[in-house]
Amino acid sequence: MNNIHFIDSKIVDFQRLHELILSEKKLKLSNEAIEKIENCRNYLDQKIKSDSFPIYGINTGFGSLCNVKIDKNNLQQLQENLVMSHACGTGSEVPKHIVKLMLFLKIQSLSYGHSGVQLKTVERLIEFYNNNIIPVIYTQGSLGASGDLAPLAHLALPLIGKGEVHYDNERISGEELQHIFSWDKIELKSKEGLALLNGTQFMTAYGVSLILKSFKLSYLADLIGALSLEAFDGRISPFNKLIHQIRPHNGQLKTAERISEFLNGSELIEQYKEHVQDPYSFRCMPQVHGASKDALEYCKKTFLTEINSVTDNPNIFSETDEIISGGNFHGQPLAIAFDFLSIAMAELGSISERRTFQLVSGLRSLPPFLVKNPGLNSGFMIPQYTAASIVSQNKQLATPASIDSIVSSNGQEDHVSMGANSATKAKQLVDNIETILSIELFNASQALYFRLPVKTSPFLESFLKMYRSEVPFIENDIVLSTEIKKTVTFIQDLTIDTEELF
């Protein structure tokens, strides 16, 4: 049982998700979830038999075709047509780890018993998840309004023997997949196609992935910033808790406390300083890093709510005998959160690049460009250029998508969130932050060699020892792109306890 994650009504938080991702646990519906799914489906079947009134998406067309009544004999074909017609994704493929999160989130949402799906439909999605069957989905096609229609259509295609999946290191068709597992295609019943396609699981999966990564990078921004402070012979006074207690933003307090802990026992921080102040990129880390932390907390709260929500339409409330058509699929809360996250993370990259700039400037007894023989060697001149170019790109990527909208479905869907675009560009931006911080770490490690034999704290020394086993001191010019890539891999491979992150 330790290797099973039960789908139930308990709140799914980020610690639980992080554990699920790392442990590769299998999914299983709880008895409670099974009962909710079956009760909802039975209610809907009875409702269709006894009621001739049009119910949106169940016995009507979709979008602007909502007033077209569909004959009972065609309800199954209606749902299959919906899945096939909406699978219009283009662009690059969604990363596999995000698609697997989409599967989990769709299963979780359907398990609450307000969507009207068959039990066997949810169980087939669980089979996909447990057997690492990853539908092929594309990044472009969702307006983030009627849910993520195109991406979720591609997620659903293999249920009816269509589309493509990645399985066992191969890309195969949905038809081949059914043959391998001796599966019959799922005969979609009324409302099922709409339940599968309506929803925010594309956006939310990106959100989960980016929240986990952003909190890790926020922690590393503090750690690498502390190393740069040491390399620049910076002062400890800006991290004194007294000044933060009189401006007590949570993120600011946390950053100052964390960096102070990182520096505990440092010889470098305790030595005499001739300068009385440091540049803002060092001195204002609590204020800048802290503001990003506070923004991430807002984003975390938004996505936590979404993870534990029902986001398809219409919603079925069997206990009160109501089927209500609303707009829970609209991605506006997520779109704004993605844009906020992008701005917050872009600032971590911006201030990181400034610290890198200071380290290579030949100040405070450091050699120009952190090399022993500048002139003959260009040393660390160009990594700062690279960081600067990425920071500039991030300014473009941080432009909000959530303020955009475009009319679709013949005017029925006249305001959309563009949350899917917010999500995909946020991923590019956050990946960029990983590279910018890697370049800062590369520079800080190099600069700290010129401070020997005086050392930093035991904690930071142990971190440097791990890093330097991968990326040693650079004596003379070499191809630095290789060392930057090694540093990125080093950061990606670091595992940080979730208690430290959250």
C-alpha positions in Angstrom: 0.0 0.0 0.0 3.0 2.3 0.5 3.5 2.4 -3.2 -0.1 3.5 -3.9 -1.6 7.0 -4.0 -5.4 6.9 -3.3 -7.5 9.4 -5.2 -9.9 10.7 -2.6 -11.4 13.9 -1.2 -8.3 14.9 0.8 -6.6 18.2 -0.1 -3.7 17.6 -2.6 -1.0 20.0 -1.6 2.4 20.6 -3.1 4.3 18.4 -0.7 2.0 15.6 -1.6 2.5 16.3 -5.3 6.2 16.5 -5.0 6.3 13.2 -3.2 4.0 11.6 -5.9 6.3 12.8 -8.7 9.5 11.6 -7.0 8.2 8.3 -5.8 6.4 7.2 -9.0 3.6 5.8 -6.9 0.6 4.1 -8.6 -2.8 5.6 -8.5 -6.0 4.0 -7.2 -9.5 5.3 -6.7 -10.7 5.2 -3.1 -14.1 3.6 -2.4 -15.4 7.1 -1.7 -14.3 8.3 -5.2 -15.8 5.3 -6.9 -19.1 5.9 -5.2 -19.2 9.6 -6.1 -18.4 8.8 -9.8 -21.0 6.1 -10.1 -23.7 8.0 -8.3 -23.2 11.0 -10.6 -23.3 8.9 -13.7 -26.4 6.9 -12.6 -28.1 10.2 -11.8 -27.3 11.6 -15.3 -28.5 8.4 -17.1 -31.8 8.6 -15.3 -32.1 12.4 -15.9 -31.7 11.9 -19.7 -34.3 9.1 -19.7 -36.9 11.0 -17.8 -36.3 14.6 -19.0 -36.7 15.8 -22.6 -35.4 19.4 -21.9 -32.1 20.5 -23.6 -29.1 20.3 -21.3 -26.0 22.1 -22.6 -23.3 19.7 -23.8 -25.3 16.6 -22.9 -28.0 16.6 -25.5 -27.1 19.9 -27.4 -24.2 21.0 -29.6 -21.3 22.9 -28.2 -20.2 26.6 -28.0 -22.3 28.7 -30.3 -24.1 25.5 -31.4 -25.6 25.2 -27.9 -29.1 25.7 -29.2 -29.0 22.7 -31.5 -30.8 19.7 -29.8 -29.2 16.3 -30.4 -31.3 13.1 -30.7 -30.8 10.6 -27.9 -29.6 8.0 -30.4 -26.7 10.2 -31.4 -25.4 11.2 -28.0 -22.4 8.8 -28.1 -21.4 10.0 -31.5 -21.7 13.6 -30.4 -19.1 13.0 -27.7 -16.7 11.2 -30.0 -17.1 13.9 -32.6 -16.3 16.5 -30.0 -13.0 14.8 -29.0 -11.9 14.3 -32.6 -12.9 17.8 -33.9 -11.2 19.6 -31.0 -7.9 17.8 -31.3 -6.3 20.7 -33.2 -3.0 21.2 -31.3 0.0 22.5 -33.1 3.6 23.6 -32.1 6.1 21.6 -30.1 5.2 18.7 -27.9 4.3 19.2 -24.3 7.1 17.7 -22.1 6.2 14.2 -20.9 6.4 15.1 -17.2 3.8 17.8 -17.7 1.5 15.5 -19.6 1.7 12.9 -16.8 0.7 15.7 -14.4 -2.2 16.5 -16.7 -3.4 12.9 -16.4 -3.2 13.0 -12.6 -5.1 16.3 -12.4 -7.8 15.2 -14.8 -8.3 12.0 -12.8 -8.4 14.0 -9.6 -11.0 16.5 -10.9 -13.3 13.8 -12.3 -13.2 11.8 -9.0 -15.2 14.5 -7.2 -18.4 13.2 -8.8 -19.7 16.4 -10.5 -18.7 15.5 -14.1 -20.9 12.6 -15.1 -18.2 10.3 -16.5 -18.2 6.5 -16.4 -16.1 4.8 -13.9 -14.3 2.8 -16.6 -13.3 6.1 -18.3 -11.5 7.3 -15.1 -10.0 3.8 -14.6 -8.6 3.8 -18.1 -6.9 7.2 -17.4 -5.5 5.6 -14.3 -4.1 2.8 -16.4 -2.4 5.4 -18.6 -0.8 7.0 -15.6 0.3 3.8 -13.9 1.8 2.3 -17.1 3.5 5.5 -18.0 1.4 5.9 -21.2 1.9 9.5 -22.2 -0.5 11.0 -24.8 1.2 13.2 -27.4 -0.1 16.7 -26.8 1.0 20.0 -28.4 1.7 23.4 -26.8 -0.4 25.6 -29.0 -4.2 25.5 -29.4 -5.7 26.5 -26.1 -7.3 29.9 -25.4 -7.5 29.0 -21.7 -11.2 29.8 -21.6 -13.5 26.8 -22.3 -10.8 24.9 -20.5 -7.8 23.7 -22.4 -9.9 22.2 -25.2 -7.3 21.3 -27.8 -4.6 19.9 -25.4 -7.2 17.9 -23.5 -8.7 16.5 -26.7 -5.3 15.1 -27.5 -5.2 13.7 -23.9 -8.5 12.0 -24.5 -8.0 10.6 -28.1 -6.2 7.4 -27.0 -9.4 6.5 -24.9 -11.2 6.0 -28.2 -8.2 4.4 -30.1 -7.2 7.7 -31.8 -4.2 10.0 -31.5 -0.7 9.0 -30.4 1.1 8.1 -27.2 4.6 7.6 -25.9 4.9 4.1 -24.4 8.0 1.9 -23.6 10.3 4.4 -25.4 8.3 4.3 -28.6 5.7 6.6 -30.2 2.7 4.6 -31.2 -0.9 5.2 -32.3 -3.9 4.9 -30.0 -5.0 1.9 -32.1 -1.6 0.1 -31.5 -1.9 0.9 -27.8 -5.3 -0.8 -27.6 -3.8 -3.9 -29.3 -0.9 -4.1 -26.9 -3.1 -4.0 -23.8 -6.1 -5.9 -25.4 -8.3 -2.9 -24.6 -11.6 -2.0 -26.2 -12.1 1.6 -27.0 -14.1 3.6 -24.4 -17.6 4.1 -25.7 -18.1 7.6 -24.5 -21.6 8.3 -23.1 -23.4 11.6 -22.9 -21.4 14.5 -21.4 -18.2 12.4 -21.2 -16.4 14.1 -24.1 -17.2 17.5 -22.7 -16.0 16.4 -19.2 -12.7 15.3 -20.6 -12.2 18.4 -22.8 -13.5 21.1 -20.5 -11.1 21.8 -17.6 -7.8 23.6 -16.9 -5.5 20.6 -16.5 -3.1 21.8 -19.2 -2.6 25.2 -17.5 -2.7 23.6 -14.0 -0.1 21.0 -14.9 2.3 23.7 -16.1 1.5 25.6 -12.9 2.3 22.7 -10.6 5.6 22.0 -12.4 6.6 25.7 -12.4 5.7 26.3 -8.8 7.8 23.3 -7.7 10.7 24.5 -9.8 10.3 28.2 -8.9 10.4 27.6 -5.2 13.6 25.5 -5.7 15.1 28.3 -7.8 14.1 30.9 -5.2 16.0 28.9 -2.5 19.0 28.6 -4.8 18.9 32.3 -5.6 19.4 32.9 -1.9 22.2 30.3 -1.7 24.0 31.4 -4.8 23.5 35.1 -3.8 25.2 34.4 -0.5 28.1 32.8 -2.3 28.4 35.9 -4.5 28.2 38.2 -1.5 31.2 36.2 0.0 33.1 36.4 -3.3 32.5 40.2 -3.5 33.7 40.6 0.2 30.2 41.9 1.1 28.8 42.9 4.5 26.5 41.0 6.8 24.7 44.1 8.2 22.0 44.3 5.5 20.7 40.9 6.8 20.4 42.0 10.4 16.9 41.0 11.6 16.3 44.3 13.2 16.0 46.2 10.0 13.6 43.6 8.6 11.4 43.5 11.7 10.5 47.2 11.0 9.5 46.3 7.4 8.1 42.8 8.0 7.2 41.5 4.6 7.2 37.7 5.0 9.5 37.1 2.0 11.9 39.7 3.1 12.1 38.3 6.6 12.6 34.8 5.2 15.3 35.8 2.8 17.4 37.7 5.4 17.1 34.8 7.9 18.0 32.2 5.3 21.1 34.0 4.0 22.2 34.8 7.6 22.0 31.0 8.3 23.9 30.2 5.1 26.7 32.6 6.3 26.9 31.3 9.8 30.5 30.5 10.7 32.0 32.3 7.7 35.5 33.7 8.0 35.0 35.9 4.9 31.9 37.6 6.3 33.6 38.3 9.6 36.8 39.9 8.3 37.3 43.6 8.3 35.6 45.6 5.5 37.0 48.9 4.1 33.8 49.7 2.2 30.8 50.8 4.2 28.1 49.7 1.7 27.5 47.1 -1.0 25.7 47.6 -4.3 21.9 47.0 -4.2 22.2 43.6 -6.0 23.9 42.4 -2.8 22.5 44.7 -0.1 18.9 44.4 -1.2 18.6 40.7 -1.7 16.1 40.4 1.2 13.9 43.0 -0.4 14.1 41.8 -4.0 14.2 38.1 -3.4 11.6 38.5 -0.7 9.1 40.3 -3.0 9.4 37.3 -5.4 8.8 34.9 -2.6 5.6 36.7 -1.6 4.5 36.6 -5.2 5.2 32.9 -5.4 3.1 32.3 -2.3 0.1 34.0 -4.0 0.7 31.8 -7.1 1.0 28.7 -5.0 -2.3 29.4 -3.3 -4.0 30.0 -6.6 -2.8 26.7 -8.1 -3.5 24.8 -4.9 -7.1 25.8 -5.2 -7.2 24.8 -8.8 -5.7 21.4 -8.2 -8.5 20.6 -5.8 -11.3 21.9 -8.0 -13.9 20.7 -10.6 -13.3 22.7 -13.8 -15.5 21.2 -16.5 -19.0 22.3 -17.5 -21.9 21.8 -17.0 -21.5 20.6 -13.3 -23.8 17.9 -11.9 -25.2 18.1 -8.4 -27.1 14.9 -8.0 -27.8 15.5 -4.3 -29.9 18.7 -5.2 -31.1 17.4 -8.6 -29.4 20.2 -10.5 -27.3 20.4 -13.6 -25.8 23.9 -13.8 -24.0 25.4 -16.8 -21.4 27.9 -15.7 -17.8 28.9 -16.3 -15.4 27.0 -14.0 -13.3 26.2 -17.0 -12.2 29.9 -17.5 -8.5 30.2 -16.9 -8.4 33.8 -15.7 -7.2 33.1 -12.1 -4.4 30.9 -13.6 -3.5 33.3 -16.3 -2.9 36.2 -13.9 -1.0 33.9 -11.6 1.3 32.8 -14.4 2.0 36.4 -15.4 2.7 37.3 -11.7 5.0 34.3 -11.4 6.8 35.3 -14.6 7.4 38.9 -13.3 8.6 37.6 -9.9 11.0 35.1 -11.4 12.3 37.6 -14.0 13.4 39.8 -11.1 15.4 37.0 -9.6 17.2 36.7 -12.9 17.7 40.4 -13.2 19.3 40.9 -9.8 21.4 37.7 -10.3 22.9 39.1 -13.5 23.8 42.3 -11.7 25.8 40.3 -9.1 27.6 38.5 -11.9 28.4 41.8 -13.5 29.9 43.1 -10.2 32.0 40.0 -9.8 33.7 40.3 -13.2 34.4 44.1 -13.0 37.8 43.9 -11.3 36.5 45.4 -8.0 37.5 44.6 -4.4 40.8 42.9 -5.2 39.2 40.5 -7.7 41.0 40.3 -11.1 39.2 41.6 -14.1 36.9 38.8 -15.5 38.1 36.4 -12.8 41.1 35.1 -14.6 44.8 35.1 -13.5 46.1 36.5 -16.8 43.5 38.9 -18.2 44.3 40.1 -21.7 45.8 36.9 -22.9 42.7 35.3 -21.4 39.2 36.8 -21.7 38.2 34.7 -18.7 34.6 35.2 -17.5 33.9 38.2 -19.8 31.3 36.5 -22.0 29.2 34.5 -19.5 27.9 37.8 -18.2 26.9 38.7 -21.8 25.0 35.5 -22.0 23.2 36.2 -18.7 22.4 39.7 -19.9 20.9 38.5 -23.2 18.7 36.0 -21.3 17.6 38.7 -18.8 16.6 40.9 -21.7 14.6 38.0 -23.3 12.9 37.5 -19.9 11.7 41.1 -20.0 9.8 40.2 -23.2 8.5 36.9 -21.9 7.2 38.7 -18.7 4.8 40.8 -20.7 1.4 39.7 -19.5 -0.7 37.4 -21.7 -3.7 37.6 -19.3 -4.5 41.1 -20.5 -5.1 39.8 -24.0 -8.3 38.3 -25.3 -9.8 37.3 -28.7 -13.3 36.4 -29.7 -14.0 32.7 -30.6 -16.9 30.3 -31.2 -18.8 32.8 -33.3 -19.0 35.3 -30.4 -20.3 32.9 -27.8 -16.9 32.7 -26.2 -16.2 36.4 -26.3 -13.6 36.7 -23.5 -10.8 34.3 -23.1 -7.9 34.2 -20.6 -4.9 33.3 -22.8 -3.8 31.3 -19.8 -2.2 28.6 -21.9 0.1 31.1 -23.5 0.9 32.5 -20.1 1.8 29.0 -19.0 4.1 28.1 -21.9 6.0 31.4 -21.9 6.3 31.2 -18.1 8.0 27.8 -18.5 10.5 29.3 -20.9 11.2 32.2 -18.5 11.6 29.9 -15.5 14.0 27.7 -17.4 15.9 30.8 -18.3 16.3 31.7 -14.6 17.9 28.3 -14.1 20.6 29.3 -16.6 21.1 32.8 -15.2 21.6 31.4 -11.7 23.9 28.8 -13.1 26.1 31.5 -14.6 26.2 33.4 -11.3 27.2 30.2 -9.5 29.9 29.6 -12.1 31.3 33.1 -11.5 30.9 33.0 -7.7 32.8 29.7 -7.4 35.6 31.1 -9.6 35.8 34.3 -7.6 36.0 32.5 -4.3 39.3 30.9 -5.3 40.8 34.3 -5.2 39.7 34.7 -1.6 41.7 31.7 -0.4 42.9 30.8 2.2 40.1 32.7 3.8 36.9 30.6 3.6 33.2 30.9 3.6 30.8 29.1 6.0 31.0 25.3 6.5 27.6 24.9 4.8 28.6 26.9 1.8 32.0 25.2 1.6 30.3 21.8 1.5 28.1 23.0 -1.3 31.1 24.4 -3.2 32.9 21.1 -2.8 30.0 19.3 -4.5 29.9 21.8 -7.3 33.7 22.0 -7.8 33.8 18.2 -8.3 31.8 18.9 -11.5 33.1 22.4 -12.5 36.7 23.1 -11.3 38.6 26.4 -11.2 39.4 27.7 -14.7 43.1 28.6 -15.1 43.1 29.5 -18.8 40.5 30.1 -21.5 38.4 27.0 -22.4 35.0 26.5 -24.0 32.8 28.0 -21.3 29.5 26.8 -22.8 30.4 23.3 -21.6 31.0 24.5 -18.1 27.7 26.4 -18.0 25.8 23.3 -19.2 27.5 21.3 -16.5 26.4 23.9 -13.9 22.8 23.8 -15.2 22.8 20.0 -14.8 24.3 20.3 -11.3 21.4 22.6 -10.3 18.8 20.4 -11.9 20.1 17.3 -10.1 20.0 19.0 -6.7 17.3 17.6 -4.4 16.1 20.1 -1.7 13.8 19.0 1.1 10.3 20.4 0.6 10.4 21.8 4.2 13.2 24.1 3.0 11.3 25.1 -0.1 7.8 25.7 1.3 
